[in-house]
Amino acid sequence: MFLEYGLTAENANDAMLAAGKNKRSFVFLEPPQNLGSITAADVYRAKSVSEHKAIVKEWARTAWEAWSTHHDTIRAWLPNKALQQARR
């Protein structure tokens, strides 16, 4: 949501909490073979706050990209109402 909708971290968290209220509709998603090129170790090695933020954002982007075959399913889990409220 942060990447696709430009939500702030706080608003994205609120939307995720709202989606979690509907978790009974969640189904197992077969994980991708490759989870992306960035790992927690890359974040750990950041030398500054700005570098840390940049690596975390890139980590999120590559992880989201890795799960691309499931994007439609994941998007469907987020109630439209939650997204609309989070954008405020």
N, C-alpha and C positions, 0 to 999 in steps of 0.2 A: 504494500500500500504506500509505503514511503517512496519507493521507486516509481511505481506506475501512476500514482495519484498526487504525488508531491505533498503528502501529509507531513506535518511535523511529527517528531518522534512521539510526543504525547498523544496527538490525535490518532496516529497509527496504532498506538497501544490501546486506546479506547475502542477503536474499531475491531481490533483483535479480541478484546474482551467480549465485545458484543457478538462476534462470530462464535466464540467459545460457548456461548449460551445455547447454541444450536449444534453442539458437538455430537449429538446422537446421529446426525446425518453424515458425519464424517465416515469415509471408507479408507481402507488401507491403500496407499499409493505405492506402487513398485518403485523403489529408489532408482535413480539413474546410475549407470555404471561409473560415471565420473561426476563427482560432486562439485567440481570447479577447481580452479587453479590456486585459490587462496585458502589458507588454513588459519586456525587459531595461532599457530606458531608465527605466521607472518604478522599478525596483529601484535603479538607479544614483542616482536623485535622493533616495533615503531619507536622512533627516537624522540618524538614530540607529540603534543596533543593534536596538532594539525595533521601530522603524518598518520597518527592513529585513526583519526576521523576519516581520512581519505582511504586508508586500507579497509576499514570496516565497511565503508560505502561500496567499494569495489568488491569486497567479499560478498556482500549482499547481492550485488548485481550478478556476479558469476554463479552464485548458488541459485538464484531465481532462474537464470538462464539454463542451468543444468536440469531444472525441473520443468522445462518448457512443455514437455508432452502432457503435463498435468495442469497447465495453467487454467484451462476452462473449468476444471473440477474445483480447483482452489478458489477461483473467483466466485464460483456459485455458492461457496460456503459463507461468503460475507453478505449478510443481509443489506440490501440497498439502503434501508433506513439507517443502519449503523454507519455506512460510508457517508451519507448525507450529513448526519450529525457530526461526524468526525471532521468534515471539511469546514465546519463553522469556526 
